[in-house]
Amino acid sequence: MKKNDVILIAGGHGVAGSAIQRLLLSKGYSNVLSPTHNELDLSSQEEVEALFRAHKPKYVLYTAAKMGSITYRNSHPAELLLENLLMQTNVIRCAHKFNVEKLLFMSSDFIYPEIQDRPMTEADFLSGLPSSRDFPYSLAKITGVKLCDYYREEYGDQFFTVVPCAFFGIDSSFDLERANVVASMIHRMHDAKTTNAKEFVLWGTGKPVKEFLFSDDVASACVLLMEQRSVEGLYNIGSGSGGTSIRELANTIKEVIDYRGQIVCDISKPDGIMRRVTDSSRIRALGWRPKYDLRTAIQVTYNQFQKYIQKI
């Protein structure tokens, strides 16, 4: 990529997209488009095509996603599937139509089947069904992966996919209806501290293991891949830590927040997937490594949460 090339970040005000925008600007890329939802409705084919026609982006990073808490996902399956399909299809289609040189599609490790005895590799894609718990979201993201593959196979478009683990960061949503596990736990534990609650309750046993990554590390992986001469297929982006249990995550957040109460587990509630860890050897072979350890990343995110809470 040249420093003055037009680069579009679709979803540029989300957690990953905003981190990518900050990194691109810091590296001297001067023509980065990052429209807000009010400026561009990605689910509108007409609006997306009008933007491509007007600005003719040469590179596109698609980081948008409609997601939310477990409760939200369980109660809005149709919206999750439809909105994600519309947004990503509009952008990928226009990237082909307007001859974009390279497109990065951000998927999710939800596309993989449940594999508990080892880290998930890119070869595990479509080797089995993903978890039924998040099937609408998984199905949309699987479709996006294959659409990129088919455009590459049929037309030679350099469209590829990244599969990040669970990530969080400066622009995380702390709205409990839509927040991911880290942002939600930061918010709830902060509330427990301010109300002097003696207990903080985790759903389930606290034993499920996931990878967690700071959004700036996800951004550095994405920009590295965009700057490569040739990329194709899937690239996992994981912490390489072997995973962190939900109980360990809660203990780390407790230390950062300085919550003095006790963490207890409500084993009457379900655990969810017991292990979700990826193998990131493919991107690590290009020299990428995460810079932030989990505690530091949580501290930075908690600092941002404190600014958020002052505004509401």
MODAQUI-V631518 format. One line per field, one symbol per residue. ss: DSSP state (a for helix, b for strand, c for the rest). burial: 1 if it has 24 or more other ideal C-beta (glycine too) atoms within 12 Angstrom, else 0. A space follows every 10 residues. Layout:
ss: ???
burial: ???
This chain:
ss: ccccccbbbb ccccaaaaaa aaaaaacccc cbbccccccc ccccaaaaaa aaaaacccbb bbccccccca aaaaacaaaa aaaaaaaaaa aaaaaaaccc cbbbbbccaa acbccccccb caaacccccb caaaaaaaaa aaaaaaaaaa aaaaacccbb bbbbcbbbcc cccccccccc aaaaaaaaaa aaaaccccbb bbbcccccbb cbbbaaaaaa aaaaaacccc ccbbbbbccc cccbbaaaaa aaaaaaaccc cbbbbbcccc ccccbbcbcc aaaacccccc cccaaaaaaa aaaaaaaaaa ac
burial: 1000111111 1111111111 1111000010 0111100001 0100001100 1100111111 1111111111 0110000001 1011111111 1111110101 1111111111 1111100011 1101100001 1001011111 1111111110 1100001111 1111111111 1111000111 1111111111 0110000001 0111011111 1111111111 1111111100 1111111111 1011111111 1111011010 0010000000 1110111111 0110000101 0101001111 1101100000 00
